[in-house]
Amino acid sequence: MKYLIVGLGNIGNEYLETRHNVGFKVLDALVKDPKDDFEVEKLGSIAKVKFKGRTLVLLKPSTFMNLSGKAINYWLQKEKIHPSKMLIVVDDIALPFGSLRMRDKGSDGGHNGLKSIDQILGGNRYSRLRFGVGNEFSKGKQVEYVLGEWSSEQVEGLPERIKQACEMIKSFTVIGPEKTMSLLNNK
């Protein structure tokens, strides 16, 4: 059984350690073996990892956040994966730092990456893992905040929250979104 696990982010060194790239960071943590590392392919970087008899196709789109849907649609078709077997890992300013919430559908919440996915896939019936990055920004400074680097307190707490996000992704592939939501949301 195959799953498409997508980490949203922006390519380029200037975005590497930004809050907006937490999806990339989570996917990087899923790749334990160097032989499974990401390779640049069409519309993104791809890694394939095995977990309990499942193949997780990990995608870090290279289309920039606002065009994420294009890369996701391409890889769903190429790998012949149904959207019900797809999970999007996305930063969320509506959640406190480190909060993790899985949903099996929902609105884009103003997130440009999710807007792109909704437009290309024709709806919002796909699972997403929302990773809270907090909202410590002044009015009108949202873009600067998400494209800014983590605070020192956040850097300290990040490894544990990324580890928990990886556990939620694995759970999604084994017991599905509903049971994962009930067992692990906000743990």
Secondary structure, DSSP 8 states (H G I E B T S, - for coil): -EEEEEE----SGGGTTBGGGHHHHHHHHH--SGGG--EEETTEEEEEEEETTEEEEEEEESS-GGGHHHHHHHHHHHHT--GGGEEEEEEETTS-TT-EEEESS---TT-HHHHHHHHHHTS--SEEEEEE------TT-HHHHHTSB--HHHHHHHHHHHHHHHHHHHHHHHHHHHHHHHHHTT-
